[in-house]
Structures are given as C-alpha cells and as structure tokens.
Amino acid sequence: MGDSNSSTDMRRLHTNEIELGLVEAVQQHISRNIVAAKPVSQRRLDWEHWRPRWLREMIAEAVGVYFYVFPGIGAIAALTINKADAAYGSLLQVGFAFALGIAFAIITCAPVSGGHFNPAVTLSLAIWQGFPWKKVPRYIFAQIFGSFLAGLMMVGLYWQQLSAFADATLAAGGSLTGPGSPASTLCSFPLPSQSLGHLFLIEWFVDAYIGILIWACLDPANPFVSPSMAPFAIGLVYAANIWAYADITISTNLARDLGTRMVAAIFYGRGAFTYHSYSWIAILVNLPATIFATGFYEFVMRDSLKKIAAGHASHEDGDDGLARHLTKTGTATTRSVPAMEQGYTTATDHAVKNV
C-alpha cells in the first residue's frame, strides 16, 4: 500500500493533478489542477511578520547584484586566463553571462526589493518616481556589498588559476593591473593609449542607452514589454552594449565596478584604482548619465495620461483634478490618435486579444 501517510493525504487523491514544483507557475497562465500546498503555519507567519522589511530589501539588493555580477566576472575570468584557447570563452559568452545574470537577479529578487541592482537606477527612481530617499543609502550600500561578495567568491573559486596567471604575468614582466591582467577579471581597464575624454563619452552614451531602455521596460503604458519579458529585455540591453563597446572599455554600473574593484585592490594592489586615472569614470559616470537618460524619458517620452487611463497611476488631486485637466485641455479619456500613431499599438492589442 506504500507510505501510510501519503496514502491518507487527502491533498493528493486527485489523479489528474500536477505535483508541486516548478509547474506551479502554470497557475498564472492556464487552468490546471495543482496539488494543494502544505498549509502555512502560524510559526512561519509570525517569523515573516517579525523579520524587518528593510533587511529583506537590503539582502535582496545584495543577492541580486551578486547574481548579476558572479556569472559575468566568471565568464571574463575564463576568457582572460585562457585567452590562448578560444574554446574557453569569448565576448559573446561574457555578454550572455551578464544578460542572463541580470534576468535571473530580477526574477529572484525584484519581488522583494524592486530589483534596482544599480545605484544610478535607485537615484533615478528617487528623483522621478518617488522612491523614498531614506532608503537610497542602504540600497546603494547593499548593491556595492553584493558586488564585493561576488568578486571575493570568483577569486576564491578561480584562486588556483588566477595565482598561476598572476605568476606567469609577473614572470613575463607584466603588471597585475591593467588590460588583460589578473585584476581585469574583476573590473575594467582601458588601454594606456586611450584618452580619458573618449572613455568618458563612451561610458556616458552606453549608460544613457541602457537607462532609457530600463525606463521603457518599467513604463506600464508600454504595450511591447510584458512583465515576464522585462528581465530579459533589460539583460539583453546590457549584453548588446558589452558586445559593442566592451573591447574599448565600459563599466555601466557603479556597484558592479566599485565592489569588484575593491576586491582587485585587495589582491592585486592599489593600481586597481590608480591605473591610467580611469577608475573615476568607471565608478561615477553612470550616475549622471542614467539620471539624464531617465529624465529625457520622463520629459519627452512619458505619457502620464495613458498611465492614468490604464489604472497604473492617479492624478495628485484625484478624480476631480483629472476631470479639470480633461476639461481644460479638451482631451477625452480615450484620446483620438492619428491612425499612423496608433497602428503598432492597435496591431499589438489585436494580437493579444487573439492569443
């Protein structure tokens, strides 16, 4: 008869039910019978009520950055250490490692903290979207700490290979910091011939590009990005810019660069920060670039009335304020849009309705 406990478990008597596990996700999409989960105990509810929300958010931000940085720098290490053997890595693999790491980080941790994983995103949300300023310092600290942990973990796992690589580099008269060095597995270094002005412009435009795409993915009025696709879209915009500009040198994220650069300084010396006077570009430029890009989206591309009409926002003075605005501007709630402007959206709506 088997296990007497399982044979009397009334939650598992329906033979057409799917067992608990990853397939629980189908409950969100199609009608299936899933075995009822174990009842939630009062002890668990008490624990979850007791644990501080601020700590959960900080841990989620740190873990998210760890998830994003850990596979990325691992791919860089494989490529750098084994540069003589193309089978061990390429820029394509590095881009995908960061892209998928970002997607996994958002999927895993965004439900808890919002999934910022970048100090520039945190600041932009505080400036444009009302994210509480009191949370900004602890979010940024957690993000840098997550990157620092990822750097330590990668060095620990690759320690044997990195040590041999460092010894070979020194024996050949090379440096432990700089492009192609052991430290470059953790953070970026430009070629000595590259001008700082050129590097500044590259970092600015790459970070602005990424910032606009992130804001487009976060815009609830955007019909082309579903919540399930946003993590991969955001990950791929990072990958696209890595493929395009990483050979010149980019950073894209203060937390990702500063956390791992501190690890590089611990193991390979202060040259991690002083080499070519570049580190300030890698660490700081993405802040103003992202704020500028997200501001551009807010002032030029955002359609707040569409957000309100879709129920994703409200007028600061409530329905009365919205009514006054519509009356003053002569705008209907279902605004007339020229056919050329609404073509793609209409086609998308039609496709969604027929899925």
Order of alpha helices (4+ residues) and beta strands (2+ residues): alpha-alpha-alpha-alpha-alpha-alpha-alpha-alpha-alpha-alpha-alpha-alpha-alpha-alpha-alpha-alpha
